[in-house]
Amino acid sequence: MKFVAKTLMGLENVLAKEIENLGGNNIEIVKRAVVFNGDIELMYKANLFLRSALRILVFIKKFDAKSPEELYEKTKSLNWTEFIGLNQTFAIDATVNSSIFTHSKFITYKVKDAIVDFYYEKYGRRPNISTYKPEIKINVRISEDQIELSLDSSGESLHKRGYKVESLDAPLSEVLAAGILLNTEFQNFENFLDPMCGSGTLLTEALMINTNFPANILREDFGFMTWNNFNNRLWKEIKEEALTQVHEPTIDFYAFDKNRKAIFATKKNLSMLKYGNRIKVDHKDFFKLKNCERFDFIIMNPPYDIRLKDDEILSFYTNIGDKLKQDCAPCIAWIFSGNIKAL
């Protein structure tokens, strides 16, 4: 089987390494994705374990089409009974980058019509369309005249881990947080600190990595669970084996924030994880921290307030740098921010 693991720009190499460690074959890095081969067991494991993947697609067919009519005919020619049952609901998700096909909604309707007409001609009736939790989700990717059809095995995006019960404004994506952490060497240090923890995404993902807690073990639903070939016994065995590999933290984790709502959210989210109660979470202002040098690894995603003027933002980041140099040396510090100018 051929799979496409989707990810965020810049995390392709991280994801490829994860897939290699999981046992994927013929790994190929492409833009915002990694292509690989494996079996149904690997597909289950990819959805469960991959921390830097957004979704796992199962390749159906690739062909060229130079007109909407050709797209329709070639889509309709496939044996859709292999993928969609008559009594199942389905939906189409299209990504288009083409001078021939310029509207993703039009592509969605065209592919939908082709599938529906296939069933009408063969059975005189068809599966229903559903945009809310469809049982089968078809992914269409078009690059100029190249059409790629896939099954979405994940359902909802894999960044929805299942532990985030409390959140603040503009939370960091779990997939992005995991990708950042996998690019660091935080596991080689003894004390991990996020001094501006927000709702605790960096901290929670770091704890999951350190304890080998599967990324999506708390999720109840995946797209593949509604497929006709879903092997529930195998899925349960994979999860049970995964949980036997979870171990106690090997690092002391700390999380601070001057916002009490952030502290509440972080504690609630950590409570969803095994060993989450081992994390030291406290209401503290980073700039007033004492004995900061005891933390040998510091990582933060500073809040970015668009209401601040440029000079105030630059001053804020300057103060972060001064605090790290004056009070936290010789720590290793990672600062993740969308404000390149301030960095």
Summary of the structure (lengths in Angstrom):
residues: 343
radius of gyration: 23.0
end to end distance: 43.7
largest distance: 75.3
contacts: 1075
relative contact order: 0.12
helix: 38%
strand: 22%
